[in-house]
């Protein structure tokens, strides 16, 4: 296993936030990362040099306010100023917040605005939103996405997903930042609460409509405060927030100059069906691996696949080759078969046949044998070989969140335990409230590949939840898109993001895609967070340079803050991956080159 050591105070704070919220929204719009800088250009695809410090962002220039923070209190937003049907919006509270914090954690003086957008259907929940308006504005705006089923407002004063800890926060850079709860308010289940699925307008808001409504309401307030619209507008999100970023640039390309989408659940209906297939497999008798068995599987995969990238460093970078070679039924661990004798469950250091069968289901695609209106026909498997499925013996403060977002600590069942795999709770709620609209529905009885009488309803939902790869309007206006995904993600598959990128190449051609999109995969990173390689990247600076200066990202670097704090790796343009040069510090990006 990769060695662990003490993480920074800010990493501990981020972990505490994630664990306390127990919701993907914490990993989406507001999840602070642990940072790194950009690299100087290097010839071709050669060895990466040592990271150079990222130049600080230009100081924002104070703007003469048109309206004071107090004057925004009670302001109404006309329905005509919002591009989709609503009954208008209202500012419910404002307050001037004094500057606080130091260094990269500094938060500047700003006007904190909260408000609500009234639905057309009076029985639907409001969209609740928040806008942070810095006194020194850089004339730019940033919307932050949520996570899971949303239901709470992401931290508009925090960082972009997996963002740096050594660079100013977006608000400190001068951005006017904003976000919403997507049009409903969650209960104790947090981002897994699906009750809003009973209301059609709430479902449409979650599917994407709330993005436009929130954007337009926020721009009314920005214009009122500063007397001008933003010169640039960006979107940053992860997971559901990543889907929201891609939906925003696809549906309303004129609103956005660029987007960052980490581990995006862009084909959400298909992803939920794929996750439900996982859940049903783990619910079979004896199929759910306990946490020691997960550690045995992880160790066996590391033994078999770690060195496929040229060095045994605790990371599987050549995941494609690992997927092709590794088989838990024939793998060994410390010289002994990983499969239990006779396939029976004989202990914690081996896997039974029932567990191997379930794990192979997770690895393989879900084939949808019914038509989805979105056009999706499948959801790819997950990179389960070498992923941290929730190894609770790890002492990292991030590990409880890793386990929560992976397989949890209880098998899926009837009723669904709250500590079952995250995807099991999520799909149980989705099938109960979105699909069957019956809180007593037995979700595990539904076959996601052949859903029978529920096929039509699922197909209808797919038109709202699955995002088209036709981002031609965004491309035509010069928009720039940054995609990134951890290879060890077993909640949203990186194979799905590969498919999204490949479809862009088929639609536009590789050369055109290269002019406005970059996609990077990160070894060791699970969903949003990892105690193996907790990846961070100053994506916002990279996006700014590309969208505003025409400088395309080159030789980007990601920094680990938990497995081996300070360890760096190149971010390689997909489908390349980092391969060790054969000499040099294994914890330094300069010792690796990007290869096919």
SETINU-520716 format. One line per 2 residues: their letters; for each residue x, y, z of C-alpha. Coordinates in steps of 0.02 Angstrom, whole numbers, m for minus. Layout:
# residues N
A	X/Y/Z | ...
END
This chain:
# residues 596
XX	0/0/0 | 50/181/m23
XX	126/251/137 | 25/380/232
XX	81/530/331 | 13/684/415
XX	m92/796/305 | m104/985/312
XX	m223/1076/427 | m324/1130/278
XX	m339/951/216 | m400/900/388
XX	m528/1038/383 | m587/984/211
XX	m603/804/271 | m700/858/424
XX	m819/957/314 | m848/810/197
XX	m876/688/339 | m991/802/436
XX	m1100/844/286 | m1101/664/228
XX	m1155/727/59 | m1084/737/m115
XX	m1127/921/m121 | m976/948/m9
XX	m869/867/m142 | m949/963/m283
XX	m955/1151/m281 | m868/1188/m120
XX	m741/1049/m96 | m571/1126/m66
XX	m423/1031/m133 | m238/1027/m99
XX	m146/1124/m229 | m7/1124/m354
XX	60/1237/m488 | 74/1236/m676
XX	228/1176/m766 | 336/1270/m886
XX	320/1203/m1066 | 428/1054/m1111
XX	468/985/m1283 | 349/857/m1353
XX	293/727/m1227 | 457/716/m1136
XX	503/711/m955 | 410/834/m845
XX	516/966/m758 | 499/1016/m577
XX	340/1114/m545 | 363/1302/m555
XX	267/1410/m432 | 103/1471/m501
XX	109/1661/m520 | m19/1744/m407
XX	m180/1801/m489 | m187/1988/m525
XX	m263/2084/m381 | m445/2126/m416
XX	m481/2310/m440 | m610/2392/m325
XX	m768/2437/m421 | m877/2582/m373
XX	m1036/2501/m311 | m1199/2552/m394
XX	m1301/2482/m250 | m1241/2451/m73
XX	m1254/2281/6 | m1395/2343/118
XX	m1490/2411/m32 | m1498/2237/m109
XX	m1601/2176/40 | m1778/2135/m15
XX	m1741/2165/m198 | m1857/2076/m317
XX	m1802/1987/m475 | m1933/1995/m611
XX	m1989/1833/m692 | m1951/1915/m859
XX	m1768/1928/m810 | m1754/1739/m791
XX	m1740/1639/m952 | m1854/1496/m897
XX	m2028/1506/m820 | m2033/1555/m635
XX	m2134/1673/m526 | m1981/1781/m502
XX	m1856/1793/m362 | m1827/1886/m200
XX	m1673/1930/m100 | m1709/1864/74
XX	m1553/1925/166 | m1393/2024/140
XX	m1246/2064/251 | m1075/2139/230
XX	m943/2015/285 | m775/2081/342
XX	m614/2009/272 | m545/1860/369
XX	m409/1729/361 | m234/1738/293
XX	m135/1671/146 | m226/1553/30
XX	m367/1536/157 | m406/1722/154
XX	m584/1775/120 | m603/1958/66
XX	m735/2082/116 | m892/2042/22
XX	m1080/2058/17 | m1164/1894/60
XX	m1333/1880/m27 | m1461/1742/m6
XX	m1622/1727/m102 | m1755/1617/m173
XX	m1835/1589/m344 | m2019/1545/m339
XX	m2077/1397/m444 | m2223/1406/m564
XX	m2303/1259/m474 | m2347/1325/m302
XX	m2327/1150/m229 | m2147/1138/m290
XX	m2004/1191/m177 | m1913/1355/m204
XX	m1740/1367/m279 | m1633/1437/m141
XX	m1473/1522/m194 | m1325/1620/m127
XX	m1213/1750/m208 | m1050/1818/m139
XX	m1007/1990/m208 | m829/2045/m167
XX	m794/2228/m134 | m644/2214/m252
XX	m721/2131/m406 | m618/2059/m550
XX	m767/2079/m669 | m789/1890/m678
XX	m919/1767/m612 | m906/1586/m558
XX	m1049/1465/m530 | m1016/1312/m421
XX	m1105/1146/m444 | m1174/1027/m315
XX	m1168/839/m287 | m1278/687/m271
XX	m1459/744/m276 | m1406/918/m216
XX	m1528/991/m90 | m1407/1114/m8
XX	m1312/1265/m71 | m1127/1232/m105
XX	m1002/1342/m15 | m986/1495/m126
XX	m839/1556/m21 | m742/1395/m44
XX	m635/1318/m180 | m669/1237/m346
XX	m673/1045/m340 | m501/973/m302
XX	m430/1148/m306 | m263/1207/m237
XX	m225/1254/m58 | m79/1367/m104
XX	m176/1486/m215 | m313/1613/m174
XX	m492/1553/m166 | m603/1610/m310
XX	m687/1742/m202 | m515/1808/m150
XX	m466/1818/m333 | m610/1939/m353
XX	m742/1824/m426 | m926/1852/m393
XX	m974/1674/m346 | m1145/1594/m339
XX	m1235/1427/m321 | m1404/1353/m278
XX	m1481/1198/m200 | m1550/1154/m374
XX	m1729/1179/m320 | m1764/1077/m163
XX	m1707/1062/17 | m1636/896/79
XX	m1679/804/239 | m1562/702/351
XX	m1510/597/200 | m1427/751/131
XX	m1371/733/m49 | m1454/561/m58
XX	m1629/627/m19 | m1741/592/m168
XX	m1911/646/m101 | m1918/794/m220
XX	m1936/669/m363 | m2123/669/m329
XX	m2138/844/m405 | m2113/869/m591
XX	m2048/1047/m583 | m1925/1000/m446
XX	m1861/857/m555 | m1840/975/m703
XX	m1748/1098/m593 | m1628/963/m533
XX	m1609/901/m712 | m1539/1069/m762
XX	m1672/1205/m764 | m1613/1274/m596
XX	m1443/1310/m674 | m1516/1437/m795
XX	m1634/1511/m667 | m1496/1532/m539
XX	m1374/1604/m667 | m1499/1734/m726
XX	m1550/1784/m549 | m1368/1801/m497
XX	m1329/1910/m647 | m1470/2028/m600
XX	m1389/2051/m430 | m1214/2069/m502
XX	m1275/2206/m620 | m1367/2291/m478
XX	m1215/2288/m365 | m1080/2337/m490
XX	m1176/2421/m630 | m1106/2298/m758
XX	m1120/2118/m814 | m970/2003/m794
XX	m842/2007/m933 | m814/1820/m908
XX	m920/1682/m831 | m859/1508/m783
XX	m937/1352/m707 | m845/1228/m594
XX	m917/1068/m523 | m885/886/m483
XX	m997/731/m490 | m1174/799/m509
XX	m1088/968/m516 | m986/902/m661
XX	m1146/852/m751 | m1215/1024/m712
XX	m1061/1105/m789 | m1082/1004/m949
XX	m1270/1032/m953 | m1247/1220/m932
XX	m1125/1239/m1076 | m1230/1125/m1187
XX	m1400/1202/m1154 | m1352/1385/m1128
XX	m1184/1408/m1216 | m1202/1597/m1229
XX	m1194/1610/m1039 | m1023/1528/m1016
XX	m843/1561/m1068 | m773/1404/m989
XX	m805/1257/m872 | m713/1135/m760
XX	m798/965/m741 | m722/839/m621
XX	m789/658/m619 | m950/714/m708
XX	m1108/610/m697 | m1154/675/m869
XX	m1261/524/m920 | m1349/523/m753
XX	m1497/411/m790 | m1382/280/m866
XX	m1263/301/m718 | m1402/272/m594
XX	m1453/115/m687 | m1272/55/m689
XX	m1257/92/m504 | m1418/m1/m468
XX	m1347/m154/m556 | m1199/m143/m437
XX	m1317/m127/m290 | m1417/m281/m340
XX	m1258/m382/m362 | m1195/m334/m188
XX	m1365/m376/m113 | m1351/m560/m163
XX	m1320/m683/m20 | m1137/m679/33
XX	m1089/m558/m105 | m1047/m403/m3
XX	m861/m398/40 | m820/m336/214
XX	m684/m206/237 | m539/m329/268
XX	m584/m421/108 | m580/m255/15
XX	m405/m228/80 | m355/m401/18
XX	m425/m364/m155 | m338/m195/m159
XX	m171/m270/m108 | m185/m409/m238
XX	m221/m282/m376 | m74/m174/m321
XX	39/m327/m324 | m18/m369/m500
XX	m34/m196/m578 | 68/m67/m485
XX	228/m89/m587 | 137/m85/m756
XX	181/100/m766 | 366/64/m740
XX	380/82/m551 | 304/9/m393
XX	243/169/m311 | 72/119/m242
XX	m21/189/m393 | m96/99/m542
XX	m74/220/m687 | m93/94/m829
XX	m270/51/m777 | m320/m12/m950
XX	m188/m148/m948 | m231/m191/m768
XX	m414/m213/m815 | m364/m330/m955
XX	m247/m437/m849 | m317/m442/m673
XX	m443/m575/m625 | m487/m597/m441
XX	m529/m780/m474 | m349/m818/m521
XX	m252/m678/m434 | m133/m709/m290
XX	m96/m612/m133 | 73/m634/m51
XX	93/m799/m144 | m77/m872/m97
XX	m234/m877/m205 | m350/m728/m179
XX	m498/m844/m207 | m548/m937/m50
XX	m524/m1127/m52 | m668/m1204/m147
XX	m747/m1033/m170 | m823/m1036/5
XX	m807/m887/122 | m667/m950/234
XX	m590/m790/302 | m547/m607/282
XX	m392/m630/176 | m482/m708/27
XX	m637/m686/m81 | m780/m809/m100
XX	m856/m850/m269 | m1009/m748/m224
XX	m900/m595/m191 | m796/m621/m348
XX	m957/m631/m451 | m1020/m467/m379
XX	m854/m380/m408 | m852/m437/m588
XX	m1026/m363/m610 | m955/m195/m553
XX	m814/m213/m680 | m928/m249/m828
XX	m1049/m138/m927 | m1235/m121/m892
XX	m1325/m156/m1056 | m1492/m66/m1068
XX	m1608/m183/m1161 | m1742/m51/m1183
XX	m1742/117/m1272 | m1692/272/m1175
XX	m1755/434/m1252 | m1584/511/m1219
XX	m1507/383/m1337 | m1397/300/m1206
XX	m1387/111/m1224 | m1265/63/m1087
XX	m1160/118/m940 | m980/57/m934
XX	m908/m40/m789 | m800/35/m652
XX	m614/19/m620 | m639/m89/m466
XX	m466/m172/m478 | m353/m63/m372
XX	m490/51/m307 | m512/88/m122
XX	m685/15/m93 | m685/75/87
XX	m535/8/182 | m580/64/357
XX	m414/14/434 | m331/162/349
XX	m299/302/472 | m312/451/355
XX	m444/578/411 | m509/568/233
XX	m546/382/244 | m722/393/320
XX	m774/498/170 | m690/376/49
XX	m786/232/128 | m949/329/131
XX	m936/367/m56 | m881/190/m101
XX	m958/29/m30 | m1004/96/142
XX	m1011/m24/289 | m1173/m121/261
XX	m1240/m227/119 | m1386/m162/15
XX	m1551/m230/82 | m1735/m207/115
XX	m1756/m78/188 | m1599/7/123
XX	m1476/40/266 | m1414/219/277
XX	m1234/152/283 | m1253/44/128
XX	m1149/93/m24 | m1182/275/m72
XX	m1245/221/m242 | m1366/96/m162
XX	m1449/229/m55 | m1453/349/m203
XX	m1532/226/m324 | m1655/164/m192
XX	m1716/344/m171 | m1718/375/m359
XX	m1821/220/m398 | m1941/252/m255
XX	m1975/437/m285 | m1928/477/m466
XX	m1978/316/m552 | m2112/223/m454
XX	m2163/376/m351 | m2202/257/m209
XX	m2104/268/m46 | m2141/83/m14
XX	m2077/23/m184 | m1953/m122/m174
XX	m1811/m45/m274 | m1705/m203/m275
XX	m1844/m292/m371 | m1815/m183/m525
XX	m1696/m251/m656 | m1602/m99/m725
XX	m1567/m184/m891 | m1747/m244/m917
XX	m1857/m133/m806 | m2022/m192/m877
XX	m2168/m74/m837 | m2047/60/m775
XX	m1953/76/m939 | m2060/219/m1006
XX	m2041/323/m848 | m1853/296/m844
XX	m1842/343/m1027 | m1934/507/m993
XX	m1817/546/m848 | m1666/515/m959
XX	m1710/667/m1065 | m1685/776/m911
XX	m1538/687/m829 | m1428/631/m975
XX	m1327/771/m1055 | m1297/782/m1242
XX	m1119/790/m1307 | m1173/918/m1437
XX	m1082/1068/m1366 | m1062/1149/m1537
XX	m1135/1315/m1477 | m1007/1322/m1337
XX	m866/1278/m1456 | m922/1406/m1585
XX	m916/1549/m1460 | m738/1502/m1405
XX	m781/1415/m1243 | m650/1307/m1156
XX	m683/1145/m1059 | m571/1054/m935
XX	m618/875/m887 | m534/769/m752
XX	m574/603/m670 | m495/486/m543
XX	m461/311/m610 | m510/231/m444
XX	m686/305/m443 | m819/171/m410
XX	m965/294/m394 | m953/382/m563
XX	m850/283/m687 | m701/365/m772
XX	m742/250/m919 | m900/353/m944
XX	m798/514/m953 | m685/428/m1080
XX	m841/394/m1183 | m895/576/m1169
XX	m725/633/m1232 | m722/503/m1371
XX	m895/559/m1429 | m831/738/m1437
XX	m689/677/m1548 | m811/585/m1660
XX	m924/736/m1673 | m794/874/m1698
XX	m636/782/m1748 | m483/764/m1635
XX	m400/926/m1694 | m553/1032/m1656
XX	m577/949/m1488 | m396/985/m1446
XX	m431/1169/m1479 | m558/1184/m1338
XX	m558/1028/m1226 | m433/939/m1115
XX	m463/776/m1021 | m350/708/m883
XX	m359/548/m780 | m280/533/m607
XX	m215/368/m538 | m264/327/m359
XX	m402/457/m346 | m573/391/m302
XX	m733/493/m306 | m683/671/m260
XX	m565/619/m121 | m433/487/m83
XX	m314/433/53 | m204/354/m83
XX	m181/504/m199 | m287/653/m148
XX	m269/747/m311 | m269/935/m325
XX	m252/1049/m475 | m262/1235/m504
XX	m391/1211/m641 | m461/1386/m625
XX	m295/1467/m670 | m274/1346/m816
XX	m449/1388/m877 | m421/1576/m861
XX	m260/1570/m961 | m342/1470/m1099
XX	m505/1568/m1110 | m432/1741/m1082
XX	m255/1733/m1151 | m267/1592/m1278
XX	m134/1491/m1186 | m188/1308/m1196
XX	m149/1198/m1046 | 17/1108/m1064
XX	115/1000/m945 | m6/1018/m801
XX	37/937/m634 | m70/864/m496
XX	m14/860/m314 | m60/730/m183
XX	m100/793/m9 | m142/633/85
XX	m57/473/23 | 116/551/8
XX	90/736/40 | 180/841/m90
XX	198/698/m215 | 168/757/m393
XX	119/675/m556 | 97/742/m732
XX	m81/767/m792 | m74/679/m959
XX	m189/717/m1105 | m303/566/m1123
XX	m270/428/m1175 | m91/448/m1114
XX	m38/406/m936 | 116/441/m829
XX	256/313/m850 | 414/312/m745
XX	573/361/m837 | 677/231/m749
XX	771/347/m632 | 738/493/m518
XX	625/531/m372 | 467/425/m386
XX	371/562/m296 | 414/696/m425
XX	322/731/m587 | 487/763/m676
XX	528/577/m660 | 378/529/m768
XX	330/551/m950 | 160/539/m1033
XX	145/385/m1144 | 8/296/m1239
END
